[in-house]
Amino acid sequence: MRFKLFSIVFLVQIILFPLRSSAQLKDNDHAEKSEAAPKKNPNPQPPVSKLPPAPKVVAPTENTPAGTKKATQVQPAVQKITEPEMIKIEGGQFTMGNNEATVFEKPAHQVTVSSFYMSKYEVTQQQWFQVMGAYPSEHANCNNCPVETVGWMEVQEFLKKLSKMTGKKYRLPTEAEWEYAAKGGANNNHTTFSGDNAFEKVGWCLENADHQTHPVGGKNPNELGLYDMCGNVAEWCDDWFSKEYYAKCPAENPRNDDPGTNNAKVIRGGDWTGSALKNCRNSGRNLAPTDTRQNYIGFRICR
C-alpha cells in the first residue's frame, strides 16, 4: 500500500515539473524585459531653442531719413579715405572788402594772393568720420551734408590727421584767399553772391534752406567751380578777426596772426540761419571764438 502511494506521488511530480518550469521561465523573461525598459522622467523639460543673432548696429548713411535719431557710432578700421576734390586757384589781385557795406568790410583795398588749391565742396560728414571716427553734426544722418558743430581747434586736429593720412599739407584758407575764391578769382564777374546775383541759384540761406543744411553741391558753382561758397554753413578761416585789420593789412598774402582782444577767428560765407543779403554776400565777414560749436559753422580746406 505504501509502495502504491509513493508511486502515485512520484508520477504527479513528474507530470507537474515541466509545467512549473515553463511558468518560471515566462516570469523570468517578463522580469528581464521590465528591467530593460527605460524609466519615464516624471518632470520632462522642453528642448532648448537657439536665439537668433543680435542685429548689427550700423553708422548712418545718406539713405537714412533726415531728422531720425542717430545710430550708435561705431568706429571702423578705415583702410582708405575719400580725399577732398581740390581746384587750383590761380593767384592774382582783387579788391577786398566793400565800402558800401558794414563797418567790418571797410575800407575796400587791393590785395594780391598767390596760387593755391581749395576744396571744391565743404568738408562733409562722411569725410570727417573717415578721418576722426565720429559724427559730431547736429543735422545727422546725411553723409554728404557739410560737417558742422566742430570748433576751430577740432578742425586743426582734422587737418593734422588728414595731412598725415594723405602725405599732403592741408590747412584752412586765409580770409583773403577765401574772398578771392568766392569772387571768382581772375574770372570775377562782380556778383553779389558767389557765382550769381540771385542767391537762390548758388546757396542755401534763411529764405530757402528750410531750417537745415543740405548736401553739398546742390546749387550752381561759381566761376571757379566752387560750390556752396554762399550759405549752407559758414566756414572757418585761418585768420584772427579784427574789424581794424583792413586798414593796416599788407597788400600781399595778408593773414592776421594777432588774436587781439576778440580772441575769435574769422568765419565767411554765411549760413542757413542768416538772411542772404545780410550774411551770405562775398565780402561779408563774421567771427566766432575758437571753441564755438554751432550747427551752422563748418569749413572747407586748402593746400
C-alpha positions as CSV (number, residue, x, y, z in Angstrom):
1,M,0.0,0.0,0.0
2,R,2.8,2.3,0.9
3,F,4.6,1.5,-2.3
4,K,1.5,2.3,-4.4
5,L,1.1,5.7,-2.7
6,F,4.7,6.6,-3.3
7,S,4.4,5.7,-6.9
8,I,1.4,7.9,-7.4
9,V,3.1,10.9,-5.8
10,F,6.2,10.4,-7.9
11,L,4.1,10.3,-11.1
12,V,2.3,13.5,-10.2
13,Q,5.7,15.3,-9.6
14,I,6.9,14.1,-13.0
15,I,3.8,15.5,-14.7
16,L,3.8,18.9,-12.9
17,F,7.5,19.7,-13.2
18,P,7.5,20.8,-16.9
19,L,4.5,23.0,-16.4
20,R,6.1,24.7,-13.4
21,S,9.4,25.2,-15.2
22,S,7.6,26.8,-18.1
23,A,5.8,29.2,-15.9
24,Q,9.1,30.2,-14.1
25,L,10.8,30.8,-17.5
26,K,7.9,33.1,-18.5
27,D,8.1,35.0,-15.2
28,N,11.9,35.4,-15.6
29,D,11.6,36.6,-19.2
30,H,8.9,39.2,-18.2
31,A,11.2,40.5,-15.4
32,E,14.2,40.9,-17.7
33,K,12.1,42.9,-20.2
34,S,10.8,45.1,-17.4
35,E,14.3,45.9,-16.3
36,A,15.5,46.7,-19.9
37,A,12.6,49.2,-20.5
38,P,13.7,52.9,-20.0
39,K,12.3,54.7,-17.0
40,K,10.0,57.7,-17.6
41,N,11.0,61.1,-16.4
42,P,8.3,62.5,-14.1
43,N,9.3,66.1,-15.0
44,P,10.1,66.3,-18.7
45,Q,11.8,69.6,-20.0
46,P,11.2,71.2,-23.4
47,P,14.0,71.2,-25.9
48,V,16.3,74.2,-25.8
49,S,15.9,76.6,-28.8
50,K,18.7,78.7,-30.2
51,L,18.2,82.5,-30.1
52,P,18.7,84.4,-33.3
53,P,21.8,86.6,-33.5
54,A,21.6,90.2,-32.3
55,P,21.1,92.7,-35.1
56,K,24.2,94.7,-36.1
57,V,24.3,98.5,-35.3
58,V,25.3,100.4,-38.4
59,A,26.5,104.0,-38.9
60,P,24.1,106.4,-40.6
61,T,24.3,106.8,-44.4
62,E,22.8,109.2,-46.9
63,N,19.9,106.8,-47.3
64,T,18.8,107.2,-43.7
65,P,15.9,109.6,-43.5
66,A,16.9,113.1,-42.3
67,G,15.9,114.0,-38.8
68,T,15.9,110.5,-37.4
69,K,17.8,109.5,-34.3
70,K,21.5,108.8,-34.9
71,A,22.6,105.2,-34.8
72,T,25.3,104.2,-32.3
73,Q,28.6,105.3,-33.7
74,V,31.0,102.5,-34.3
75,Q,34.4,103.5,-35.5
76,P,35.6,101.1,-38.3
77,A,39.2,100.4,-39.3
78,V,39.3,102.8,-42.2
79,Q,41.5,101.5,-44.9
80,K,41.1,104.3,-47.4
81,I,39.7,107.8,-47.1
82,T,37.8,109.8,-49.7
83,E,40.2,112.7,-50.3
84,P,38.6,116.1,-50.9
85,E,38.4,117.2,-54.5
86,M,40.7,120.2,-54.9
87,I,40.6,123.0,-57.5
88,K,43.6,125.1,-58.4
89,I,43.0,128.8,-57.9
90,E,45.4,130.9,-59.9
91,G,46.7,133.8,-57.9
92,G,46.0,137.4,-58.7
93,Q,44.9,140.8,-57.5
94,F,41.4,141.9,-56.4
95,T,39.5,144.4,-54.4
96,M,38.9,143.0,-50.9
97,G,36.1,144.5,-48.8
98,N,33.1,146.7,-49.6
99,N,32.8,150.4,-48.9
100,E,29.1,150.3,-49.3
101,A,28.5,147.5,-46.7
102,T,29.1,147.1,-42.9
103,V,31.9,148.6,-40.9
104,F,33.6,145.2,-40.8
105,E,34.0,145.3,-44.6
106,K,35.7,148.7,-44.8
107,P,37.8,150.0,-46.3
108,A,37.9,148.3,-49.6
109,H,41.6,147.7,-50.5
110,Q,43.7,146.0,-53.1
111,V,45.2,142.6,-52.2
112,T,47.3,140.1,-54.1
113,V,47.2,136.4,-53.3
114,S,49.5,133.6,-54.6
115,S,48.1,130.5,-56.3
116,F,46.6,127.8,-54.1
117,Y,44.3,124.8,-54.0
118,M,40.8,124.9,-52.5
119,S,38.3,122.1,-51.9
120,K,35.5,122.0,-54.4
121,Y,33.0,121.4,-51.6
122,E,32.7,122.0,-47.9
123,V,34.1,119.1,-45.9
124,T,31.3,116.5,-45.5
125,Q,30.1,114.4,-42.5
126,Q,31.5,111.3,-44.2
127,Q,34.9,112.8,-44.8
128,W,35.0,113.9,-41.1
129,F,34.1,110.4,-40.0
130,Q,36.7,108.7,-42.1
131,V,39.4,110.9,-40.5
132,M,38.1,111.4,-37.0
133,G,35.9,108.4,-36.5
134,A,32.8,110.3,-35.2
135,Y,29.7,112.1,-36.4
136,P,29.6,115.4,-34.5
137,S,27.0,117.2,-36.6
138,E,23.6,118.2,-35.2
139,H,22.0,117.7,-38.6
140,A,22.7,114.0,-38.6
141,N,22.2,111.1,-41.0
142,C,23.4,112.9,-44.1
143,N,26.8,111.8,-45.2
144,N,27.0,114.3,-48.0
145,C,25.9,117.3,-45.9
146,P,28.6,119.6,-44.6
147,V,30.0,118.7,-41.2
148,E,29.1,121.2,-38.5
149,T,29.2,121.6,-34.8
150,V,33.0,121.5,-34.9
151,G,35.3,124.0,-33.2
152,W,38.3,125.7,-34.8
153,M,40.7,123.6,-32.7
154,E,39.0,120.4,-33.7
155,V,39.3,121.4,-37.3
156,Q,43.1,121.8,-36.7
157,E,43.2,118.2,-35.4
158,F,41.3,117.0,-38.5
159,L,43.8,118.8,-40.8
160,K,46.7,117.3,-39.0
161,K,45.3,113.8,-39.3
162,L,44.3,114.2,-42.9
163,S,47.7,115.5,-43.8
164,K,49.3,112.5,-42.2
165,M,47.0,110.1,-43.9
166,T,47.5,111.5,-47.3
167,G,51.0,112.9,-47.2
168,K,49.7,116.3,-48.3
169,K,49.7,119.5,-46.2
170,Y,46.1,120.7,-45.7
171,R,45.1,123.9,-43.9
172,L,42.3,126.4,-43.7
173,P,42.1,129.2,-46.2
174,T,43.2,132.7,-45.2
175,E,40.4,135.3,-45.2
176,A,42.0,136.9,-48.3
177,E,42.1,133.6,-50.1
178,W,38.5,132.8,-49.2
179,E,37.2,136.1,-50.5
180,Y,39.3,135.9,-53.7
181,A,38.0,132.5,-54.4
182,A,34.4,133.4,-53.6
183,K,34.6,136.3,-56.0
184,G,35.7,134.1,-58.8
185,G,39.5,134.8,-58.7
186,A,40.8,136.1,-62.0
187,N,37.3,135.3,-63.5
188,N,35.5,137.7,-61.2
189,N,32.1,138.7,-62.6
190,H,31.5,141.2,-59.7
191,T,28.3,139.4,-58.5
192,T,26.8,140.0,-55.0
193,F,26.9,136.3,-54.1
194,S,29.5,133.7,-55.1
195,G,28.6,132.9,-58.7
196,D,25.4,134.9,-59.2
197,N,23.4,137.9,-58.1
198,A,20.4,135.6,-57.3
199,F,21.4,133.8,-54.1
200,E,18.8,131.0,-54.6
201,K,20.8,129.8,-57.6
202,V,24.0,129.3,-55.7
203,G,23.3,128.9,-52.0
204,W,21.2,127.9,-49.0
205,C,20.2,130.8,-46.8
206,L,17.4,131.6,-44.4
207,E,15.0,132.3,-47.2
208,N,15.3,128.9,-48.9
209,A,17.1,126.4,-46.6
210,D,14.0,125.1,-44.7
211,H,15.9,125.4,-41.3
212,Q,18.6,122.8,-42.1
213,T,21.8,122.1,-44.0
214,H,21.7,120.4,-47.4
215,P,24.0,118.0,-49.3
216,V,27.0,119.8,-50.8
217,G,26.9,120.7,-54.5
218,G,23.2,121.0,-54.7
219,K,23.3,124.5,-56.2
220,N,25.3,126.1,-59.1
221,P,29.0,126.6,-58.7
222,N,30.8,129.9,-59.0
223,E,33.2,131.0,-61.8
224,L,35.9,128.7,-60.4
225,G,33.8,125.6,-60.0
226,L,33.4,126.0,-56.2
227,Y,30.1,125.0,-54.6
228,D,28.3,126.4,-51.5
229,M,30.6,129.5,-51.0
230,C,27.2,131.2,-50.3
231,G,25.3,129.8,-47.4
232,N,24.7,126.2,-46.2
233,V,27.3,126.5,-43.4
234,A,29.6,129.4,-42.5
235,E,33.3,128.5,-43.0
236,W,36.2,128.8,-40.6
237,C,39.2,130.7,-41.8
238,D,42.8,130.8,-40.5
239,D,42.9,134.5,-39.5
240,W,42.1,136.0,-36.2
241,F,39.3,138.5,-36.5
242,S,39.8,142.3,-36.2
243,K,37.5,145.0,-37.5
244,E,40.5,147.3,-37.9
245,Y,42.6,144.8,-39.8
246,Y,41.6,146.0,-43.3
247,A,43.0,149.5,-42.6
248,K,46.5,148.1,-41.8
249,C,46.9,144.7,-43.5
250,P,49.7,144.1,-46.0
251,A,48.9,144.2,-49.7
252,E,50.3,140.7,-50.4
253,N,49.0,137.5,-49.0
254,P,47.6,139.1,-45.8
255,R,46.9,136.9,-42.8
256,N,46.1,138.2,-39.4
257,D,48.1,136.3,-36.7
258,D,47.2,138.7,-33.8
259,P,44.3,137.3,-31.7
260,G,43.8,140.9,-30.3
261,T,41.1,141.4,-27.7
262,N,38.4,139.5,-29.6
263,N,40.2,136.1,-29.4
264,A,38.0,135.0,-32.2
265,K,38.5,133.6,-35.7
266,V,37.0,134.8,-39.0
267,I,34.1,132.9,-40.5
268,R,32.9,133.6,-44.0
269,G,30.1,132.8,-46.5
270,G,27.0,133.0,-44.3
271,D,24.8,130.0,-43.5
272,W,21.4,128.5,-43.5
273,T,20.3,130.6,-40.4
274,G,21.1,134.0,-41.9
275,S,19.4,136.1,-44.5
276,A,21.1,136.2,-47.9
277,L,21.8,140.0,-48.1
278,K,22.9,140.3,-44.5
279,N,25.1,137.2,-44.2
280,C,25.8,135.5,-47.5
281,R,27.5,138.2,-49.6
282,N,31.0,137.6,-51.0
283,S,32.5,140.4,-48.8
284,G,30.5,139.7,-45.6
285,R,32.6,139.0,-42.5
286,N,31.8,137.4,-39.2
287,L,33.6,136.0,-36.2
288,A,33.4,133.1,-33.6
289,P,35.6,132.1,-30.7
290,T,37.8,129.0,-31.4
291,D,35.8,126.8,-29.1
292,T,32.5,127.6,-30.8
293,R,30.5,124.6,-31.9
294,Q,27.4,125.6,-33.7
295,N,25.2,123.7,-36.2
296,Y,25.7,126.4,-38.8
297,I,29.6,126.5,-38.8
298,G,31.7,124.1,-40.9
299,F,34.7,124.6,-43.2
300,R,36.5,123.8,-46.4
301,I,40.2,123.3,-46.9
302,C,43.2,124.5,-48.8
303,R,46.7,123.5,-49.5
